[in-house]
Every structure is written in C-alpha cells, then in structure tokens.
Amino acid sequence: MDGKALAQRVREQVAREVAELDHPVGLATVLVGEDPASAVYVRNKQSACREAGIEPFHHELSADTTQHELLGLVAELNADERVTGILVQLPLPEVIDEDAVIRAIDPVKDVDGFHPANAGFLVQGRPTLLPATPAGIMELLREYKVSLSGARALVIGRSNIVGKPIALLLLGESATVTIAHSRTRDLEALAREADVLVAAVGRAGMVTQEMLKPGATVIDVGINRVEGRVVGDVAEDAREVAGLLTPVPGGVGPMTIAMLLKNTLQAARYQARTLAFPLG
Ligand code: NAD
C-alpha cells in the first residue's frame, strides 16, 4: 500500500480546501527541550503546513521550562484566533505532567486528538479530531477497499496514540477486534486468524511470515532503527504471504503528517462554525 502517494493526494486536497475556507488556518507547534528526533518531527510538520497554506506558529522552549510556563503558553494559544490547531510535541521533559498539558489544550484545537474529550467521543463512536496515525491507517484501508465489516482484526499494541484508537476505529467499521499487548499469550495463534493485522509495538521484525494468514492486510506502524536503516515491526519476507502490506518507510509514516494537516483544516472548520463540534 503506497502511503506516500496517498498522503500526497490528501495534502493537495487539504491545500485546495484551506485556500477556499473563509477563515484563517494556523497550526501552533510547541517544542520543549532539545530532543533531536522531536525537532525533526516538528520541522517536518511546519514545512508540510506551509506547503498546504496553513500558517505555522512555532514555539521553542528550553528544557528547564516549568509546567506553569507551558500551561501559560497553551492558554495564550487557546485564546489566539489565528491559531486553529495546537500541537505540543511529545515526549515532554519528565518534570512536566504530560496529561495536564494535553488536558489544557482547547479540545476544538486539539489536532493530535489526544485530549480526553476527543478520545471519549471516539470511544462513543462519534469521532471528532482523531489521532493522526490511526486516522491515516483508516484512510489507507478505505483507499485500498479493504473489507472490514465482520473481518477479524488484530491490533498489536495498546498505546493511547496508536493501538487503542485504531482498535476503536476498526470496531467502528464493524470489524471483530482483538487488542494484543506485552502480556498477551500465544500471539502467533491470534495473528494467524487475523484478516487485518496492525503492528504498533516498536520491535523490528516481530511479526513474521509464519504468523500471517495468507492474503491478510498488514499495517506496519513500527519505526525501528536497525544498523542505520529504518524498518518496521513486520519482517521483510511477510510481503510474500500478505495480500496488502504497508512498507516502512513509505506506508503509515507519510499518512500521519497528511492527517495532521487534515485535522488542522477540520479544527479550523469547527472554529469557523461550518462544522459543529459536539462540545458546542
Ligand atoms: P508504545 O511503546 O506506547 O506501545 C507499544 C505497545 O506494544 C504497548 O502497548 C505494549 O504492550 C506492546 N508490546 C510491547 N511488547 C510486545 C510484545 N512482545 N508483544 C505484543 N505487544 C507488545 O508505542 P507507540 O507509541 O504505540 O508506537 C508503536 C510503534 O509505532 C513505535 O515503533 C513507534 O515509533 C511507531 N509509531 C509510528 C508512527 C508513524 O507515523 N508511522 C506514529 C506513532 C508511532
């Protein structure tokens, strides 16, 4: 499954819709500290914004920023009408309570979809702003017309940013969903039954060819650095057995940024009131 090509199409569509929208669309990114990987992610998000006609507002805070200071900035961004989306890059330094910061973001500007209000709407089957990676996976499954109703889906990983939300989205499409995690027994047997398998663990090659049901759709979310190469959670030879498979790189990764832009547009629509946000 070509995530790169689909992401490009989504980005072009977002750019067209941003240009047509009679409301500013702006994404504030907040980076605390000097984690090099986070700095790269934020830079990529900003340049993707610019390309789509979304105004980027970047805030870089030093590693010794207090929680109070960060919450102050979030409050300012909540009040700023030019800022229609807010993204605080995670992870935050340990002294800062990540959950408190996420809770402080206005849910209508929560383009990461991590606020408990947006997570709660998803649980209730009323999706609002969705976490970008799971939203991108659903877009790929739709594009490739993967049949989900009644299908057996196995999600490996139970994080709040990937595992849980993708499990809920698959459930929303009437798949029969199993969530596996580090304490799961006999993962192999569960995997062999899966028509759709999502691997979101962060362990190179943990899903092997032998574990797959022939013809299964395999979504590889993992990003692992092995001997200078980026590889996924799914072993390379799995493609011989899978029906459809997302490559790493070039599968889920590019979709994540595209969906962030789509979320930023959607958040601007909520604020322009051309789309109703369920919290009013
Ligand atoms: P996480 O560390 O929060 O969660 C990993 C999950 O894997 C946990 O729920 C854990 O229970 C499960 N797990 C660990 N060992 C296991 C085992 N042996 N068997 C079964 N389950 C096991 O990770 P995350 O944030 O959800 O990310 C997962 C992977 O996806 C990472 O490699 C991350 O880099 C990648 N990721 C990619 C994108 C993207 O855009 N492509 C976005 C987010 C995360």
Residues whose N, C-alpha, C, O or C-beta is under 5 A from the ligand:
A	BS01	NAD	T133 G157 R158 S159 V162 G163 A180 H181 S182 A200 V201 G202 V221 G222 I223 V252 G253 T256
